[in-house]
Amino acid sequence: MKNNLDTLKQIFTKNFTIKNNNLLIFDDNKTYDLNQEQTKDSFTNKWNTLNENESKHILFKEQKEWYLKLYGFKDENELKNYLFNKKIIFDAGCGLGFKSAWFASLSPQSIIIGIDISDVVFTASQEYKDIKNLFFIKGDISNTYFKNNIIDYVSCDQVIMHTQNPKDTFKELTRVLKNNNDFACYFYTKKALPRELLDTHFREATKNYTHEQIWQMSEQLTILGKTLSELNIQIDVPDIPLLGISGGKQDLQRFIYWNFIKCFWNEKLGFDTSIATNFDWYSPSNAQRFSEDEVISLVEDNNLKIKTFHKEEACFSGRFRK
């Protein structure tokens, strides 16, 4: 523990105090833009609600499996071997901290630092207080207080688009990364035009909605997704390039989901987690979407090289080498 603390004191530009042996506290009275403040509150509400859900461990398991796919690891053992020589691992936007704890278990010789803007970082700190190589910070991943070129692996999974300025955040996370090491990052894709227009509408509308109203709508959308899925109807869709709609045989629920409105439903995850997934999409004011060209330009503008690149309808992701 003492050696870990000595290392931590050497990697930040600002002094901190430590609470409960794993929570770093900086003297920081930073205020946020209204959109970012709303986004912070949304994720605090979402993660606290999900943390009470009995099926959260199913979600955590699926998220870990998806993480391997998103960042080019064939299995958990390959990720373990990859992390072996990483002295400091940064989980940027750690939420409830389950991926931070996963990294800590796979690489006990490393120091893992999870930072999140939401209050759930305090829950994570308490949940994983017995993991000696894991530390948490309530803070802003676009201003980390890390020194330059100090982190051996940066993981920003499903987070960067929720920051106030994703380009600036990407630059900050590149800054703290050591040369010849990787930055793993995930981006929302731009969808068909009708879906984008509706999503943009909700970015504005949610500023005036209560969390209770958005949870209620998320439940309604979950019921819609479940109902459409249970119809089990395949439709033959023509290409409609002006609307960004791709043709082919498609399940009715997925056609509506990708092109018009996110009505998520996953039977395996269950009703409550599906509701939380819809809330996760519609609640935050900050949720920028990207084209493939925009992601590649961002990587190149920060002088990174693409080590792995993954794309699917929901996202682009990859590991980018400094």
C-alpha positions in Angstrom: 0.0 0.0 0.0 2.8 2.4 1.0 4.6 1.8 -2.3 1.4 2.4 -4.3 0.9 5.7 -2.5 4.5 6.8 -3.2 3.9 6.1 -6.9 0.6 8.0 -6.9 2.3 11.0 -5.4 4.7 11.1 -8.3 2.2 11.0 -11.1 -0.1 13.9 -10.4 0.6 17.7 -10.8 -1.6 18.4 -7.8 -1.6 17.3 -4.1 -4.3 15.0 -2.8 -5.5 13.5 0.4 -6.6 9.9 0.6 -9.8 8.6 2.2 -10.6 5.0 3.1 -7.3 3.9 1.6 -8.5 4.0 -2.0 -10.3 7.4 -2.6 -8.1 10.3 -3.7 -9.5 13.7 -2.9 -8.2 16.8 -4.7 -8.8 20.4 -3.6 -11.0 21.1 -6.6 -14.1 23.3 -6.6 -14.6 23.1 -10.3 -17.9 24.0 -11.7 -19.4 22.6 -14.9 -21.4 23.8 -17.9 -25.1 23.2 -17.5 -25.1 20.4 -20.1 -22.3 18.6 -18.3 -23.9 19.2 -14.9 -27.1 17.6 -16.2 -25.1 14.7 -17.7 -23.3 14.2 -14.4 -26.6 14.1 -12.5 -28.1 11.7 -15.1 -25.3 9.2 -14.7 -25.3 9.4 -10.9 -29.0 8.6 -11.0 -28.6 5.8 -13.6 -25.7 4.0 -11.9 -27.3 4.3 -8.4 -30.5 2.8 -9.8 -28.7 0.0 -11.7 -26.6 -0.8 -8.6 -29.8 -1.8 -6.8 -30.7 -4.1 -9.7 -30.2 -7.8 -9.0 -29.4 -8.5 -12.7 -26.4 -6.0 -12.7 -23.9 -8.9 -12.6 -25.3 -10.3 -15.8 -24.8 -6.8 -17.4 -21.2 -6.6 -15.9 -20.4 -10.0 -17.4 -21.8 -9.1 -20.9 -19.9 -5.7 -20.7 -16.6 -7.5 -20.0 -17.2 -9.9 -23.0 -18.1 -6.9 -25.2 -15.0 -5.1 -24.0 -12.7 -7.8 -25.3 -14.5 -7.7 -28.7 -14.4 -3.9 -28.9 -10.7 -3.6 -28.3 -9.3 -6.6 -30.2 -8.6 -9.2 -27.4 -9.6 -12.7 -28.4 -10.2 -13.7 -24.7 -9.7 -12.6 -21.1 -6.3 -14.3 -21.0 -5.0 -12.2 -23.9 -6.1 -9.1 -22.1 -4.4 -10.3 -18.9 -1.1 -10.9 -20.8 -1.4 -7.5 -22.4 -1.8 -5.7 -19.1 1.0 -7.6 -17.4 3.7 -4.9 -18.0 1.4 -1.9 -17.6 2.5 -0.2 -14.4 -0.4 2.4 -14.3 -3.8 1.7 -15.9 -6.3 4.5 -16.1 -10.1 3.7 -16.4 -11.4 7.0 -17.7 -15.1 7.3 -16.8 -15.3 4.2 -14.5 -18.9 4.5 -13.3 -19.5 1.8 -10.7 -15.9 0.6 -11.1 -16.5 -3.0 -12.2 -14.1 -2.7 -15.1 -11.5 -1.0 -12.9 -11.8 -3.9 -10.5 -11.6 -6.4 -13.4 -8.3 -4.8 -14.6 -7.0 -4.9 -11.0 -7.8 -8.6 -10.7 -6.2 -9.4 -14.1 -3.1 -7.3 -13.3 -2.4 -7.3 -9.6 1.1 -5.9 -10.1 -0.4 -2.8 -11.7 -1.9 0.3 -10.2 -5.4 1.0 -11.5 -7.0 4.4 -11.2 -10.7 4.9 -12.0 -12.0 8.5 -12.4 -15.7 9.4 -12.8 -17.5 12.7 -12.7 -20.6 11.2 -11.0 -21.1 10.5 -7.3 -21.2 6.8 -7.9 -17.4 6.8 -7.6 -18.0 6.9 -3.9 -20.1 3.7 -4.2 -17.3 2.1 -6.3 -14.7 3.1 -3.7 -16.7 1.4 -0.9 -17.5 -1.7 -3.0 -13.9 -2.4 -3.9 -12.2 -1.1 -0.8 -10.4 -4.4 -0.3 -8.5 -4.4 -3.6 -5.1 -3.0 -2.7 -4.0 -1.9 -6.2 -7.2 0.0 -7.1 -7.9 3.7 -6.5 -10.8 6.0 -7.4 -11.1 9.8 -8.0 -14.2 11.9 -8.4 -13.1 14.1 -11.2 -13.2 15.2 -14.8 -11.5 13.0 -17.3 -11.0 16.1 -19.5 -8.7 17.6 -16.8 -7.1 14.7 -15.0 -4.1 16.3 -13.1 -1.9 13.6 -14.4 1.6 14.5 -15.5 2.5 14.2 -19.2 3.3 10.8 -20.6 2.7 8.9 -17.3 0.0 6.3 -18.0 0.7 2.9 -19.5 -2.8 2.1 -20.7 -5.8 4.4 -21.0 -9.2 2.9 -21.3 -12.2 5.2 -22.1 -15.0 2.8 -22.7 -18.5 4.2 -23.6 -17.7 7.6 -22.0 -15.9 10.2 -24.2 -19.1 11.3 -26.1 -20.6 12.3 -22.7 -17.9 14.9 -22.0 -18.4 18.6 -22.7 -16.0 18.6 -25.6 -14.9 15.1 -26.7 -12.1 16.4 -28.9 -10.5 18.2 -25.9 -11.0 15.1 -23.8 -9.4 12.9 -26.4 -6.4 15.3 -26.5 -6.1 15.2 -22.7 -6.2 11.4 -22.6 -3.6 11.2 -25.3 -1.4 13.7 -23.3 -1.2 11.5 -20.2 -0.4 8.4 -22.2 3.2 7.2 -22.4 4.8 6.8 -25.8 4.5 3.4 -27.4 1.4 2.6 -25.4 -2.3 2.3 -26.2 -5.4 4.4 -25.7 -8.6 2.4 -26.0 -11.6 4.5 -26.8 -15.3 4.0 -27.8 -17.5 6.3 -29.9 -21.2 6.4 -30.6 -21.9 6.1 -34.4 -24.1 8.5 -36.3 -27.3 6.7 -37.2 -29.9 7.2 -39.9 -31.2 10.7 -40.3 -34.6 10.2 -38.7 -33.0 8.6 -35.6 -30.4 11.4 -35.4 -33.0 14.1 -35.6 -35.0 12.5 -32.8 -31.9 11.9 -30.7 -30.9 15.6 -31.1 -34.3 16.6 -30.0 -34.0 14.6 -26.8 -30.6 16.2 -26.0 -32.5 19.5 -25.7 -35.7 18.2 -24.2 -34.1 16.3 -21.3 -32.8 19.5 -19.9 -36.4 20.3 -18.9 -37.5 16.7 -17.8 -37.1 15.2 -14.4 -35.3 11.9 -13.9 -38.7 10.4 -13.0 -40.2 11.5 -16.4 -37.2 10.0 -18.3 -37.4 6.7 -16.4 -41.1 6.5 -17.2 -40.4 7.1 -20.9 -37.6 4.6 -20.8 -40.0 2.0 -19.4 -42.5 2.8 -22.2 -39.7 2.4 -24.8 -38.7 -0.9 -23.3 -42.2 -2.2 -23.6 -42.3 -1.0 -27.2 -39.0 -2.8 -27.9 -40.2 -6.0 -26.2 -43.5 -5.9 -28.1 -41.8 -5.4 -31.5 -39.3 -8.1 -30.8 -41.9 -10.7 -29.8 -43.7 -10.1 -33.1 -40.7 -11.7 -34.7 -41.4 -10.1 -38.1 -38.9 -9.8 -40.9 -39.3 -7.0 -43.4 -37.5 -6.3 -46.7 -36.3 -2.7 -46.6 -35.2 -0.8 -49.7 -32.0 1.3 -49.6 -33.0 5.0 -48.8 -29.6 6.8 -49.1 -31.0 10.3 -48.5 -32.2 9.2 -45.1 -29.2 7.1 -44.4 -31.3 3.9 -44.2 -29.6 0.7 -45.4 -31.8 -1.9 -47.1 -32.1 -5.6 -46.8 -34.0 -8.2 -44.8 -34.3 -6.9 -41.2 -36.1 -7.7 -38.0 -38.9 -5.1 -37.5 -37.7 -4.1 -34.0 -34.1 -3.6 -35.2 -35.2 -1.6 -38.2 -37.2 0.8 -36.0 -34.4 0.8 -33.4 -31.5 1.7 -35.7 -33.4 4.1 -38.0 -36.1 5.9 -35.9 -36.1 5.5 -32.1 -33.9 3.6 -29.6 -36.4 1.1 -28.0 -33.9 -1.3 -26.4 -34.9 -4.7 -25.3 -32.7 -7.6 -24.3 -34.5 -10.7 -22.8 -31.3 -12.0 -21.3 -30.6 -8.7 -19.4 -34.2 -8.4 -18.3 -36.7 -5.6 -18.0 -35.0 -3.4 -15.5 -31.6 -3.4 -17.1 -33.3 -2.8 -20.5 -35.0 0.2 -19.0 -31.7 1.5 -17.6 -30.1 1.1 -21.1 -32.8 3.3 -22.7 -32.4 5.8 -19.8 -28.7 5.8 -20.5 -29.3 6.9 -24.0 -32.0 9.5 -23.6 -31.1 11.1 -20.3 -27.6 12.8 -20.8 -27.6 16.1 -22.5 -24.1 15.5 -23.8 -24.0 12.4 -26.1 -22.1 13.2 -29.3 -22.2 10.9 -32.2 -19.4 10.4 -34.8 -18.8 9.2 -38.3 -16.0 6.8 -39.1 -14.1 9.6 -40.9 -14.4 11.8 -37.8 -13.0 9.1 -35.5 -10.1 8.5 -37.8 -9.4 12.2 -38.2 -9.4 12.6 -34.4 -6.9 9.8 -34.0 -4.6 11.2 -36.7 -4.9 14.8 -35.4 -3.5 13.5 -32.1 -0.6 11.7 -33.8 -1.8 8.3 -32.9 -1.7 5.1 -34.9 -4.5 2.7 -35.2 -3.5 -0.6 -33.6 -7.0 -2.2 -33.7 -10.3 -0.8 -35.1 -13.8 -2.2 -34.6 -17.1 -1.0 -36.0 -20.7 -2.0 -35.7 -24.0 -0.3 -36.0 -23.8 1.0 -32.4 -20.2 2.2 -32.3 -16.6 2.6 -33.4 -13.9 1.5 -31.1 -10.2 0.7 -31.1 -6.8 0.8 -29.5 -4.7 3.7 -30.7 -0.9 3.7 -30.2 1.1 6.9 -29.2 
